Amino acid sequence: MARVAYVDGRYSDLPGAVVSVEDRGLQFADSVYEVIALVAGRLVDLDQHLARLVRSRRGLGLPAPMTDAGLRVVLREVVRRNRLRDGLLYLQVTRGQAPRNHAFPAEPRASLMVTLRSWTPFPSSLASGVAVVSCNDLRWQRCDLKTTGLLPNVLAKQRAQEAGAFECWMVKGGVVTEGASSNAWIVRDGSVHTHPLSHDVLGGITREVLLELAAANDIEILEEPFHPTDVRSAEEAFLTSTSSFVVPVISIDGNEIGDGIPGPVTRRLRELYRDHVYGPTG
Ligand SMILES: Cc1ncc(COP(=O)(O)O)c(C=O)c1O
């Protein structure tokens, strides 16, 4: 079935969904985005994603393309027109179209584009765990803003792919910040560690929800930085993101982590997250 996209007031088939060559999202990556999972017809953690979109926008002084209520109507309409039950919804807000000039246009009008693609939640291929590699974190100093300036992330992911790995964990100042498109976690001495919120990492929505689920289930999580050597000696490791939820990590740079299979803490957190997404009986 043809995919339907939304661009600035218009719903159209994907090939007809176009932006101007003078859009500042294209010219300068002057734009922010969100990726939201659609599971069984429901946009998972929609409120948290829209709240982060506002934080990212404000961090760049980027105007809203429309009201929050209007945006929710557009998202629902994109879901309806695509007739999907499970998918990944992508939305991007740019500082709009203007003659190319680095400084903001005098009266910017934000552009909004929304797409949805088919996707399988919790694929069995990821349940048995994935490999990661490590690389230098080449990104800028506001990684907490979800901007489309993703070239270092793209290079990191490509490096992972060429190494036959699923993800690249980036290292800055001797500590693991996060993955190219996911947050990084290890289990050490029985407790779970992940990098604290700072300008060096994206506050993942999966991360945020998992922290709440862990707290409600008496699982200790320490928001503390860890080193690549800590990963190699960890009992378990995993990564989180909207597009993969909770995925066991079983090796880093070719070194097995723990027993080289998904550990009990990771499996428990993955189950808690699955219950959060589907409901306990789902
Ligand atoms: C750099 C980075 N860190 C973390 C995440 C995970 O965030 P979320 O759980 O909101 O998908 C992403 C998601 O794309 C990301 O790009």
The ligand as a MOL file (V3000), in Angstrom:
LIG
                    3D

  0  0  0     0  0            999 V3000
M  V30 BEGIN CTAB
M  V30 COUNTS 16 16 0 0 0
M  V30 BEGIN ATOM
M  V30 1 C 21.8720 9.5450 19.9520 0
M  V30 2 C 20.6800 8.8440 20.4970 0
M  V30 3 N 20.6800 8.4850 21.7900 0
M  V30 4 C 19.6290 7.8430 22.3390 0
M  V30 5 C 18.5150 7.5220 21.5880 0
M  V30 6 C 17.3650 6.8180 22.2260 0
M  V30 7 O 16.2780 7.7020 22.4170 0
M  V30 8 P 14.7990 7.1780 22.4340 0
M  V30 9 O 14.7150 6.1490 23.5080 0
M  V30 10 O 13.9900 8.3960 22.7570 0
M  V30 11 O 14.4980 6.6380 21.0860 0
M  V30 12 C 18.4630 7.8950 20.2530 0
M  V30 13 C 17.2820 7.5700 19.4430 0
M  V30 14 O 17.2450 7.7450 18.2470 0
M  V30 15 C 19.5680 8.5790 19.6870 0
M  V30 16 O 19.5570 8.9470 18.3860 0
M  V30 END ATOM
M  V30 BEGIN BOND
M  V30 1 1 1 2
M  V30 2 1 2 3
M  V30 3 2 2 15
M  V30 4 2 3 4
M  V30 5 1 4 5
M  V30 6 1 5 6
M  V30 7 2 5 12
M  V30 8 1 6 7
M  V30 9 1 7 8
M  V30 10 2 8 9
M  V30 11 1 8 10
M  V30 12 1 8 11
M  V30 13 1 12 13
M  V30 14 1 12 15
M  V30 15 2 13 14
M  V30 16 1 15 16
M  V30 END BOND
M  V30 END CTAB
M  END
